[in-house]
Amino acid sequence: MEKKVEISNITIEEIIKIFKEEEGIELSFEEAKDILSFLTMLLKITIKSFLEQ
């Protein structure tokens, strides 16, 4: 049985804030959206791999 994983605990605005405060980098909304999409995909792959073991 395949489990659906939903990840929605961090917002695009939070990504922008984290990069600005921690790295001094001003991200555009689209850049932050891309980072969030990548992190979500990476987390889903990691969880799926873990559950399959």
C-alpha positions as CSV (number, residue, x, y, z in Angstrom):
1,M,0.0,0.0,0.0
2,E,1.4,3.4,-1.0
3,K,1.3,6.1,1.5
4,K,0.7,9.7,0.5
5,V,3.1,12.1,2.2
6,E,2.0,15.7,2.6
7,I,4.5,18.4,3.5
8,S,3.4,21.9,4.2
9,N,5.1,23.1,7.4
10,I,7.2,25.8,5.8
11,T,6.1,28.7,3.6
12,I,7.8,30.4,0.7
13,E,8.0,33.6,2.8
14,E,9.8,31.6,5.5
15,I,12.3,30.4,3.0
16,I,12.9,34.0,1.9
17,K,13.3,35.1,5.5
18,I,15.7,32.3,6.4
19,F,18.0,33.0,3.4
20,K,18.0,36.7,4.2
21,E,18.8,36.3,7.9
22,E,21.2,33.4,7.7
23,E,23.0,34.0,4.4
24,G,22.3,37.7,3.6
25,I,20.8,36.6,0.3
26,E,17.7,38.2,-1.1
27,L,15.6,35.6,-2.9
28,S,12.8,36.3,-5.3
29,F,9.5,34.6,-4.8
30,E,10.2,32.3,-7.7
31,E,13.6,31.3,-6.4
32,A,12.2,30.5,-3.0
33,K,9.4,28.6,-4.6
34,D,11.9,26.5,-6.5
35,I,14.0,25.8,-3.4
36,L,10.8,24.7,-1.5
37,S,9.8,22.4,-4.4
38,F,13.3,20.9,-4.4
39,L,13.3,20.3,-0.6
40,T,9.8,18.8,-0.7
41,M,10.8,16.4,-3.5
42,L,14.0,15.4,-1.7
43,L,12.1,14.8,1.6
44,K,9.5,12.7,-0.2
45,I,12.2,10.6,-1.9
46,T,14.0,10.1,1.5
47,I,10.8,9.1,3.3
48,K,9.7,6.8,0.6
49,S,13.1,5.1,0.6
50,F,13.0,4.8,4.3
51,L,9.5,3.3,4.3
52,E,10.5,0.7,1.7
53,Q,13.4,-0.6,3.8
